[in-house]
Amino acid sequence: MVTNDAFIVEFKHKVITEVCRLAWDDNLTEDAKNEAVRHLVPGPKPLYRCCIYREREIVRDRIRLACNQSVDEHMKDMMVQVIEPACQGCPPDAYIVTDNCRLCMGKACMRSCRFGAIHPGESRMHIDREQCKKCGQCAHACPYGAITHRVRPCQAVCPVDAISYDENDLCVIDREKCVSCGQCIHTCPYAAIASRVHLVDIIRHIKAGDEVIAMCAPATEGQYEEKISMAAIRAALKKVGFADMVEVGLGGDMTAAYEAREWLEAHEEGRKMTTSCCPAFVNMLRKYFPKQYAENLSGTVSPMCAVSRYLKATRPGCVTVFIGPCIAKKTEAEDKSIADNADYALTFGEMGSLLDSKGVKLEPVEEAYQEASLFGKGFASSGGVTGAVLQCMAERGEDVGSLSVCRASGGAECKKALTLLKAGRLTEDFIEGMACEGGCMGGPSKHREESEIRRARQALLNKADKRGVLDNLAAYPMERFSMRRDGAPTGRSALKPEHQ
């Protein structure tokens, strides 16, 4: 797979792995960190930037983030942060005239501009940035396609317009707008945007002898080659110090069962509802649609929280760590308003750095491992939540023929669906919101290209048994923990038909 961030990912991996090694050695002193900077950027020639001094300053900021610290006081506690020395001040958002311009006699571009922003130059038309309102009429009118719209990559992918630029054209993220979807991180061609990392805290728990349990997202299957199953990942994580691993697809089964009951109740009352599984979608609701957040958000916890509560109820004192392709899960883990949620969250890349810091490789294993139904595993894909919820209803013998669901995939679709909900124009009964296109498999920290993930994933899913959602949950003590965001008791009622 050819991507624009291959060197970036490789270098980030080196930095985080080095920090992990220092953490294992209890050697995260300032002197050790400075030595790590010189080791990663030895000089005398720079590897990627204009000079080794700039590279070293960037590495210092990356080490701070790898230690779950902020790079600057004004970004304190933000999950997604800008590494200012790395930002190249890309050309700002603007319409520009290219060499295709022939200064034609028609001047359609100039005649279409209502703001007097475009006029002839010596060899081509010229757009005055101070006058231009970025309406795009000149580009639409040009018969040669000589005018193009240039947008900074980070700004182009942000679904909530949280990115702007300061007087030096450096990237600025508005903490009040950002939903921590993380799309900007892997889009920036200069690796100037990154997130804080929980690995140092996790290593400290492992070294302290705490029972640290990994929880791997449904999107994990397929991220690596077909031979690397959930059992293989479980074995590798145990080698590095985790007490155990549980697949979060089990939490998908749990969430689907209780959300199915919630959906039916809402439908009977004439209320519309949204899912609560995707934290970036939930952040979007909370920040931009507060009334709908209060009235329409499902009260059922996410699969990550469901598994964490199950583990904390059955293995008191354990520390739970989510692993997946999502940046926003880190904000969910840090949100203490939802009790007994995951303590920490890692991306696949961060998990790889942790394994490499101890010399552990992902290798095929013979044993099988499955705790989720295929429907719980399906939470990784857009439409998967809906499929699992409808499956639960069908298993309980309930009629689903009258229900309709808006499957919003990607930030733009989520925003559109919520805008329709706010305006009272949403025709569907429910919204399944996933901030990443295609669902979690398209998450910003996915390990491979999506077509590769789908092929390997399907091969792995073909080996899974076909257990039903409710039959699967019958083996788990659902009465011992709450499936509600507010912690209210839920019991086992959602696992039974309505008439019982």
Backbone hydrogen bonds, N-H to C=O, Kabsch-Sander energy under -0.5 kcal/mol:
donor,donor_aa,acceptor,acceptor_aa,energy
3,T,1,M,-0.6
6,A,3,T,-0.6
9,V,5,D,-3.1
10,E,6,A,-2.1
11,F,7,F,-2.3
12,K,8,I,-2.8
13,H,9,V,-2.3
14,K,10,E,-1.7
15,V,11,F,-2.2
16,I,12,K,-2.6
17,T,13,H,-2.5
18,E,14,K,-2.2
19,V,15,V,-2.1
20,C,16,I,-2.4
21,R,17,T,-2.1
22,L,18,E,-2.0
23,A,19,V,-2.3
24,W,20,C,-2.6
25,D,21,R,-1.5
26,D,23,A,-1.4
27,N,22,L,-3.0
29,T,27,N,-0.8
33,K,29,T,-2.3
34,N,30,E,-2.4
35,E,31,D,-2.2
36,A,32,A,-2.0
37,V,33,K,-2.0
38,R,34,N,-2.0
39,H,35,E,-2.0
40,L,36,A,-2.5
41,V,37,V,-2.3
55,E,51,C,-1.8
56,R,52,I,-2.6
57,E,53,Y,-1.7
58,I,54,R,-2.2
59,V,55,E,-2.3
60,R,56,R,-2.1
61,D,57,E,-1.8
62,R,58,I,-2.2
63,I,59,V,-2.5
64,R,60,R,-2.0
65,L,61,D,-2.2
66,A,62,R,-2.4
67,C,63,I,-1.2
67,C,64,R,-0.5
68,N,65,L,-1.9
69,Q,64,R,-2.6
75,M,72,D,-1.5
76,K,73,E,-1.7
78,M,75,M,-2.1
81,Q,79,M,-0.5
81,Q,194,A,-3.4
83,I,81,Q,-0.5
83,I,192,A,-3.5
84,E,82,V,-1.2
86,A,83,I,-1.7
87,C,83,I,-0.9
87,C,84,E,-0.8
94,A,150,R,-2.4
96,I,148,T,-2.6
98,T,96,I,-0.5
98,T,146,A,-3.4
101,C,98,T,-1.7
111,R,107,K,-2.3
112,S,108,A,-1.6
113,C,109,C,-0.9
119,H,126,H,-2.3
121,G,124,R,-2.0
126,H,119,H,-3.0
128,D,117,A,-3.4
128,D,126,H,-0.5
129,R,127,I,-0.7
131,Q,128,D,-0.6
132,C,128,D,-2.3
140,H,136,G,-1.9
141,A,137,Q,-1.8
142,C,138,C,-1.7
145,G,142,C,-0.9
148,T,96,I,-2.3
148,T,146,A,-0.5
150,R,94,A,-3.3
150,R,148,T,-0.6
151,V,149,H,-0.6
156,A,152,R,-2.5
157,V,153,P,-1.4
158,C,154,C,-0.8
161,D,158,C,-0.7
164,S,172,V,-2.6
166,D,170,L,-2.2
169,D,166,D,-2.1
172,V,164,S,-2.6
174,D,162,A,-2.9
174,D,172,V,-0.5
175,R,173,I,-0.7
177,K,174,D,-1.1
178,C,174,D,-2.6
185,I,182,G,-0.9
186,H,182,G,-0.8
187,T,183,Q,-0.5
188,C,184,C,-1.8
191,A,188,C,-1.2
194,A,81,Q,-2.5
196,R,79,M,-1.6
197,V,65,L,-2.5
200,V,66,A,-0.7
202,I,198,H,-1.8
203,I,199,L,-2.8
204,R,200,V,-2.0
205,H,201,D,-1.7
206,I,202,I,-2.3
207,K,203,I,-2.9
208,A,204,R,-1.6
209,G,206,I,-1.4
210,D,205,H,-2.2
212,V,210,D,-1.3
213,I,211,E,-0.6
213,I,319,V,-3.3
214,A,244,D,-2.4
215,M,321,V,-2.8
216,C,246,V,-1.4
217,A,323,I,-2.9
220,T,217,A,-2.2
221,E,218,P,-0.9
223,Q,220,T,-2.2
228,I,225,E,-2.2
229,S,227,K,-1.3
233,I,229,S,-2.0
234,R,230,M,-2.6
235,A,231,A,-2.2
236,A,232,A,-2.0
237,L,233,I,-2.4
238,K,234,R,-1.9
239,K,235,A,-1.6
240,V,236,A,-1.4
241,G,237,L,-0.6
241,G,238,K,-0.8
242,F,237,L,-2.3
243,A,212,V,-2.8
244,D,212,V,-0.8
246,V,214,A,-2.2
248,V,216,C,-3.3
250,L,247,E,-1.6
252,G,248,V,-1.6
253,D,249,G,-1.9
254,M,250,L,-2.0
255,T,251,G,-3.1
256,A,252,G,-2.6
257,A,253,D,-2.2
258,Y,254,M,-1.8
259,E,255,T,-2.7
260,A,256,A,-2.2
261,R,257,A,-1.2
262,E,258,Y,-1.7
263,W,259,E,-3.0
264,L,260,A,-2.0
265,E,261,R,-2.1
266,A,262,E,-2.3
267,H,263,W,-2.6
268,E,264,L,-2.3
269,E,265,E,-1.4
270,G,266,A,-0.5
270,G,267,H,-1.0
271,R,266,A,-3.0
273,M,429,D,-1.4
274,T,296,N,-2.7
275,T,431,I,-2.1
282,V,278,C,-2.2
283,N,279,P,-2.7
284,M,280,A,-2.0
285,L,281,F,-2.3
286,R,282,V,-2.7
287,K,283,N,-2.4
288,Y,284,M,-2.4
289,F,284,M,-0.6
289,F,285,L,-2.0
293,Y,289,F,-2.4
294,A,290,P,-2.0
295,E,291,K,-1.9
296,N,292,Q,-3.1
297,L,292,Q,-0.9
297,L,293,Y,-0.6
298,S,274,T,-1.9
301,V,483,M,-2.1
306,A,302,S,-2.5
307,V,303,P,-2.3
308,S,304,M,-2.0
309,R,305,C,-2.8
310,Y,306,A,-2.2
311,L,307,V,-2.6
312,K,308,S,-2.7
313,A,309,R,-2.0
314,T,310,Y,-1.8
315,R,311,L,-2.7
318,C,315,R,-1.7
319,V,211,E,-2.8
321,V,213,I,-2.5
322,F,344,Y,-2.7
323,I,215,M,-2.6
324,G,346,L,-2.1
327,I,181,C,-0.5
330,K,327,I,-1.8
331,T,327,I,-0.6
331,T,328,A,-0.6
332,E,328,A,-1.9
333,A,329,K,-2.4
334,E,330,K,-1.5
335,D,331,T,-0.7
335,D,332,E,-0.8
336,K,334,E,-1.0
338,I,335,D,-1.1
339,A,337,S,-0.7
341,N,338,I,-1.0
343,D,320,T,-1.4
344,Y,320,T,-1.6
346,L,322,F,-3.1
348,F,324,G,-0.9
351,M,347,T,-2.2
352,G,348,F,-2.2
353,S,349,G,-1.9
354,L,350,E,-2.1
355,L,351,M,-2.4
356,D,352,G,-2.5
357,S,353,S,-2.0
358,K,354,L,-0.6
358,K,355,L,-1.2
359,G,356,D,-1.2
360,V,355,L,-2.7
363,E,361,K,-0.7
374,L,467,R,-0.5
377,K,373,S,-2.2
378,G,374,L,-1.3
379,F,376,G,-1.3
380,A,377,K,-1.4
381,S,378,G,-1.9
382,S,438,G,-1.5
384,G,381,S,-2.4
387,G,383,G,-2.4
388,A,384,G,-2.2
389,V,385,V,-2.5
390,L,386,T,-2.7
391,Q,387,G,-1.8
392,C,388,A,-2.1
393,M,389,V,-2.0
394,A,390,L,-2.4
395,E,391,Q,-2.6
396,R,392,C,-1.4
397,G,394,A,-1.5
398,E,393,M,-2.8
403,L,400,V,-1.4
406,C,430,F,-3.2
407,R,405,V,-0.7
408,A,406,C,-1.2
408,A,432,E,-2.0
409,S,407,R,-0.7
410,G,408,A,-0.6
410,G,434,M,-3.1
411,G,435,A,-1.1
414,C,410,G,-2.3
415,K,411,G,-2.5
416,K,412,A,-2.2
417,A,413,E,-2.6
418,L,414,C,-2.4
419,T,415,K,-2.0
420,L,416,K,-2.2
421,L,417,A,-2.1
422,K,418,L,-2.5
423,A,419,T,-2.0
424,G,420,L,-0.5
424,G,421,L,-1.1
425,R,420,L,-2.9
426,L,420,L,-0.9
427,T,425,R,-0.5
429,D,404,S,-1.7
430,F,404,S,-1.4
431,I,273,M,-2.3
432,E,406,C,-2.8
433,G,431,I,-0.8
434,M,408,A,-2.1
434,M,432,E,-0.6
439,G,436,C,-2.3
441,M,380,A,-2.0
442,G,439,G,-1.8
443,G,440,C,-2.3
445,S,325,P,-2.4
446,K,443,G,-1.7
452,E,449,E,-0.7
453,I,449,E,-2.2
454,R,450,E,-2.7
455,R,451,S,-1.7
456,A,452,E,-2.2
457,R,453,I,-2.8
458,Q,454,R,-2.5
459,A,455,R,-1.7
460,L,456,A,-1.8
461,L,457,R,-2.8
462,N,458,Q,-2.0
463,K,460,L,-1.1
464,A,461,L,-1.2
472,N,468,G,-1.8
473,L,469,V,-2.0
474,A,470,L,-1.1
475,A,472,N,-1.3
476,Y,473,L,-2.0
478,M,476,Y,-2.1
480,R,477,P,-2.0
481,F,478,M,-1.1
484,R,488,A,-0.6
485,R,299,G,-3.2
487,G,484,R,-1.4
493,S,490,T,-0.8
495,L,492,R,-2.0
496,K,493,S,-1.6
500,Q,497,P,-1.4
